[in-house]
Amino acid sequence: MEALLTFSRLIDALTERIGKATTWLVMIVALISAGNASMRYSINWSSNALLEIQWYLFSAIFLLCAGYTLMKNEHVRIDIISGRLSAQSRAWIDIFGFVFFFFPMVYLFVSLGWPFFMMSFSGGEMSSNAGGLIRWPVKILLPVGFALLALQGVSELIKRVAFLRGLIADPTEKEGISAEEQLAAEIAATARGERV
């Protein structure tokens, strides 16, 4: 199990690097968007390539950060029932979900996404918009993003099993309070007339 935990830590380190590097794309998208809008309204010039690169980068942010979001346990969950269960029960639910839902889903996206990319790449697919971009760079994000998500899923599965065996602490336990909880506390304090 120690070898699997080492493998899990390596996956986590890779996911952390990719996630943090990809978050810089948010600033790049914002700058491109602001620049394109400024040019459109100031000198009446716009570019389909600039609009499309924004879509490409948004896709990269979403797909390449999915594993990072999973590692940080920030995906949307419906905890009405599982939130009342013990940590061990939640770990068993996660293991069941990974094996029977998560891995088949990511396999499907990777296996269908690869031919989708290859057809675009081999055919030299271009945007139908005037001045648009080539399509294959955005289409490769689908299989790559889901492959990275699957890799992080392997790490999460290893951590759940290690937790159940008593080798590590609960991997779903968050450090400190979330941004949402902090905001809710500030709103409640403001409503009570306290200074934040």
C-alpha positions as CSV (number, residue, x, y, z in Angstrom):
1,M,0.0,0.0,0.0
2,E,2.9,2.4,0.7
3,A,4.0,2.1,-3.0
4,L,0.4,3.0,-4.1
5,L,0.4,6.0,-1.7
6,T,3.7,7.2,-3.2
7,F,2.2,6.8,-6.7
8,S,-0.8,8.8,-5.4
9,R,1.4,11.6,-4.1
10,L,3.2,11.7,-7.5
11,I,-0.2,12.1,-9.3
12,D,-1.2,14.8,-6.8
13,A,2.0,16.7,-7.4
14,L,1.4,16.5,-11.2
15,T,-2.2,17.6,-10.8
16,E,-1.2,20.5,-8.5
17,R,1.3,21.8,-11.1
18,I,-1.1,21.5,-14.0
19,G,-3.9,23.1,-12.0
20,K,-1.9,26.0,-10.8
21,A,-0.3,26.6,-14.2
22,T,-3.7,26.4,-15.9
23,T,-5.3,29.0,-13.5
24,W,-3.1,31.6,-15.2
25,L,-5.2,31.2,-18.3
26,V,-8.0,32.9,-16.5
27,M,-6.0,36.1,-16.5
28,I,-5.0,35.6,-20.2
29,V,-8.7,35.1,-21.2
30,A,-9.7,38.2,-19.3
31,L,-7.0,40.3,-21.0
32,I,-7.9,39.0,-24.4
33,S,-11.6,39.6,-23.8
34,A,-11.0,43.1,-22.5
35,G,-8.6,43.9,-25.4
36,N,-11.0,42.6,-28.0
37,A,-14.0,44.6,-26.5
38,S,-11.9,47.8,-26.2
39,M,-10.8,47.5,-29.8
40,R,-14.4,46.8,-31.0
41,Y,-15.8,49.8,-29.3
42,S,-12.9,52.3,-29.7
43,I,-11.9,51.7,-33.4
44,N,-14.6,49.4,-34.5
45,W,-12.3,46.4,-35.1
46,S,-12.8,42.8,-33.9
47,S,-11.4,39.4,-34.7
48,N,-13.0,36.0,-34.9
49,A,-9.6,34.5,-34.0
50,L,-9.6,36.5,-30.7
51,L,-13.1,35.3,-29.9
52,E,-12.3,31.7,-30.7
53,I,-9.0,31.8,-28.6
54,Q,-11.1,32.9,-25.6
55,W,-13.4,29.8,-26.1
56,Y,-10.3,27.5,-26.5
57,L,-8.7,28.9,-23.4
58,F,-12.0,28.5,-21.4
59,S,-12.1,24.9,-22.6
60,A,-8.5,24.4,-21.4
61,I,-9.3,25.9,-18.0
62,F,-12.3,23.7,-17.5
63,L,-10.8,20.5,-18.8
64,L,-7.3,20.8,-17.5
65,C,-8.4,21.9,-14.0
66,A,-11.0,19.1,-13.5
67,G,-8.4,16.8,-11.9
68,Y,-7.2,19.7,-9.7
69,T,-10.8,20.4,-8.6
70,L,-11.3,16.7,-7.8
71,M,-8.0,16.6,-5.8
72,K,-9.1,19.7,-3.8
73,N,-12.5,18.1,-3.2
74,E,-14.3,21.1,-4.7
75,H,-16.6,19.3,-7.2
76,V,-20.3,19.9,-6.6
77,R,-21.7,17.2,-4.3
78,I,-25.2,16.6,-3.0
79,D,-24.5,15.9,0.6
80,I,-28.1,15.7,1.9
81,I,-27.6,12.0,2.9
82,S,-23.9,11.4,2.8
83,G,-23.1,14.5,4.9
84,R,-24.8,12.8,7.8
85,L,-22.8,9.5,7.4
86,S,-19.5,8.6,8.9
87,A,-16.3,9.3,7.1
88,Q,-15.9,5.6,6.5
89,S,-19.3,5.3,4.9
90,R,-18.6,8.3,2.7
91,A,-15.3,6.7,1.6
92,W,-17.2,3.5,0.7
93,I,-19.7,5.6,-1.3
94,D,-16.8,7.3,-3.1
95,I,-15.1,4.0,-3.9
96,F,-18.4,2.7,-5.3
97,G,-18.9,5.9,-7.3
98,F,-15.3,5.9,-8.7
99,V,-15.5,2.2,-9.8
100,F,-19.0,2.1,-11.2
101,F,-19.6,5.6,-12.5
102,F,-16.5,7.8,-12.6
103,F,-14.0,5.5,-14.4
104,P,-16.6,4.3,-17.0
105,M,-17.5,7.9,-17.7
106,V,-13.9,9.1,-18.1
107,Y,-13.1,6.1,-20.3
108,L,-16.1,7.0,-22.5
109,F,-14.9,10.6,-22.9
110,V,-11.3,9.6,-23.6
111,S,-12.2,6.8,-26.0
112,L,-14.7,9.0,-27.9
113,G,-12.6,12.1,-27.7
114,W,-9.5,10.7,-29.3
115,P,-11.1,9.9,-32.7
116,F,-12.9,13.3,-32.5
117,F,-9.5,14.9,-32.2
118,M,-7.8,12.6,-34.8
119,M,-10.5,13.4,-37.5
120,S,-10.0,17.1,-36.9
121,F,-6.2,16.8,-36.9
122,S,-5.9,14.6,-40.0
123,G,-8.4,16.6,-41.9
124,G,-6.9,20.0,-41.1
125,E,-10.2,21.2,-39.8
126,M,-10.5,25.0,-39.7
127,S,-13.1,27.2,-38.1
128,S,-16.1,28.0,-40.4
129,N,-15.8,31.7,-39.3
130,A,-13.8,34.1,-41.3
131,G,-10.3,34.5,-39.8
132,G,-11.0,31.6,-37.4
133,L,-8.5,29.2,-35.9
134,I,-7.6,25.6,-36.6
135,R,-9.8,23.3,-34.5
136,W,-7.6,20.3,-33.5
137,P,-5.8,22.2,-30.6
138,V,-9.1,22.6,-28.8
139,K,-10.3,19.1,-29.6
140,I,-7.3,17.4,-28.1
141,L,-8.2,19.0,-24.8
142,L,-11.2,16.6,-24.5
143,P,-9.2,13.3,-24.3
144,V,-6.2,15.0,-22.5
145,G,-8.4,16.6,-19.9
146,F,-10.4,13.5,-19.1
147,A,-7.2,11.4,-19.1
148,L,-5.8,13.7,-16.4
149,L,-9.1,13.5,-14.5
150,A,-8.9,9.7,-14.7
151,L,-5.4,9.8,-13.3
152,Q,-6.5,12.0,-10.4
153,G,-9.4,9.6,-9.9
154,V,-6.8,6.7,-9.4
155,S,-5.1,8.8,-6.8
156,E,-8.4,9.6,-5.0
157,L,-9.3,5.9,-5.1
158,I,-6.0,4.9,-3.5
159,K,-6.5,7.6,-0.8
160,R,-10.0,6.3,0.0
161,V,-8.7,2.7,0.4
162,A,-5.7,3.9,2.5
163,F,-8.1,5.9,4.7
164,L,-10.3,2.8,5.2
165,R,-7.2,0.8,6.2
166,G,-6.2,3.5,8.7
167,L,-3.1,4.5,6.9
168,I,-4.0,8.2,6.3
169,A,-6.4,10.8,7.6
170,D,-9.7,11.4,5.8
171,P,-8.7,12.7,2.3
172,T,-12.0,14.6,2.0
173,E,-11.5,16.6,5.2
174,K,-10.9,20.3,4.2
175,E,-8.4,22.5,6.0
176,G,-10.1,25.5,7.6
177,I,-13.3,26.9,6.3
178,S,-14.3,27.2,2.7
179,A,-14.7,30.6,0.9
180,E,-18.5,30.0,0.9
181,E,-18.5,29.4,4.7
182,Q,-16.4,32.5,5.2
183,L,-18.7,34.6,3.1
184,A,-21.8,33.3,5.0
185,A,-20.1,34.1,8.3
186,E,-19.4,37.6,7.1
187,I,-22.9,38.1,5.9
188,A,-24.3,36.9,9.2
189,A,-22.0,39.2,11.2
190,T,-23.0,42.1,9.0
191,A,-26.7,41.3,9.6
192,R,-26.0,41.3,13.4
193,G,-24.4,44.7,13.1
194,E,-20.9,43.4,13.9
195,R,-17.8,44.7,12.1
196,V,-16.0,42.2,9.9
